[in-house]
């Protein structure tokens, strides 16, 4: 029997399997948990960060009157809800800080929902969304149209060309 006890003692491991060395599965799990929480926080901050869009005037007549008072050209933006290109303009272009700054510095921006104001859309013969025109503040001269989605840089460049044409027409 003593031989049996001696052989049992010899087979007992010298280290306790319940203690985990550094780099074990438990510590790796903790690192992944911390990483996952960090990524979740970054996503929440990114998604909830509010980018301000252009301060559009949605009352057509009020916008035209303001443009005359300030002697500034009008940017007419026609859109249709739930269309891909209109959504892209709202999500990617109108809320771009450079676009917002450029438009608000150079135009009286008027936004027209073609479903809510079909008579105005018909007046300008709008059937593609979005469509943009630059309008002279003191007459009915229109410059454009600029049709469809434009990324921010191209949108600014195209508006600058339309604004330049408007200025050249008054010389």
N, C-alpha and C positions, 0 to 999 in steps of 0.2 A: 504494500500500500504506500509506503514511503516513496518508492520509485514512481508510483502513479502521481503523487502530489508534486514530486520534483519535476516530472515531465509537464504537468499542468502549469507550474510556475514558469518553466522555460518557454511555454507557448504564449504567455501573457505579453502583449506588446509593451514596450518601454515608454511609449508616448500615448497620451490620452487623445483618442480620435475626436472627441467633442471640441477640443480647442483647435481653432483654425489659424493657420499661419497667415501673415500679411500676403495679400494678393489672392486670397481665397475667393470662392464664389460669393460669399456674403458681402465682402467689401466691394467686389465688382458690381454687385447688385445695387449697393448704396451709391456708387459713382454714377451708374446709369440712371438711377432715380433722380439724383441731383441734376444730371444733364437733361433729363426729360422735363423736369420742372422749369429749368432755365429756358428751354425751347418753348414751352407752353407760355411762359411770361412774355417772351419776345414776340410770339405770334399774337397774343392778346393785345400787346401795346401797338403792334403794327396794324392790326385790323381795326382797333378802336381809335387810332389816331385820325382825327378829323382834318381832312384837307379842305380848306375853304375854296369854294367855287367862285366864279365871277359873280359879282352882285348884279344880277340881271333885273331889269325892270320888266314886269309881266303885263303891265297896262300899256298897250300900244300907243294910245293917244297921249297919255302922260309922258311917255318916253320921247315922243316926237316934240312935244312942247318943251321939255327939258333940253333937248338938243338945240332947238332954236334959241332958247334963252342963253345957253352956254356957247352957242356957235361952234358946236362940236359935231363931227360926223356920227351917224347912227350905225351901229352894228346890229343888223337884224339876224337873229338866229331862229330858224324854223326847225322844229323837231317833232317827232311822233314817238309817243311812249312805246316801250317794248320793242323797238326796232334795234337791231344789232348795232348799226353805225351810230345812231343817236346815243345809245347806251355807252358805246366806246368813247364818244366825245365827252360825255359827262364823267365817265370813270377815269379817262386818261388825259384829256386835254383841258377841259374847262377848269379842273381843279389843280392844274399845274401852276405853281407860284409865278413862273415867268409869264405864262399866258394871262393869268389873272391881272398881274401888274401891267402888262402891255395893253390889254383891252381897256381896263379901267382908266388908264392914263390918256388914251387916245380916242375913245368912243363913248357914246351913251349906248350901252348894250341893252337891247330889247329882245326878250325871249318869247317866242310864240309857239304854243302847243297847238298844232294844226287841228287836233280833234276838238279842243276847247274853243278855238277861234277859226273855224273853217272859212269864214268870209274874208279874213285877212290873208289866209293862205291862198285863197282863190284869186284875190287881188294881185298877188305876186306870182300866180301860176306855179305854185309849189306842188311837186309830186314826187320828189326824192328827198329823203331825210337822212341827215340834216342838210339844210341849205342855208348859206350865209350870203348876205348882201351888205355892202357899205352904201349908205344913203347920205346924200348931201343934206345938211341941216336946214337949208333955206329954200330948197326946191325939190323937185321930184326925181332928180338924176340918181340913177342906181348904178352901182359898179359891182360886177360879179355876173353870175352867181359863183360861189364856191360850194361845190356839191360833194357830199359824202364825208367820210371820216378823214381827218388829218391828225397826225401826231403833233405834239406841242410845237416843236421847232418849225415844221412846215406850215402849221396854222398861222404862226406869227409872221413868217415870211410872206405868205399869200395875202394876209390882211394888210401888210405893209405895201404890197404891190397895188392892191385895190385902193388904199388910202392915197397912195401916190398918184394914181390915175385920177382920183377925185380932185386932188389939189391941182394937177395939171389942167384939168378941164375948166378951172376957174380963172386961169391966167389969161 
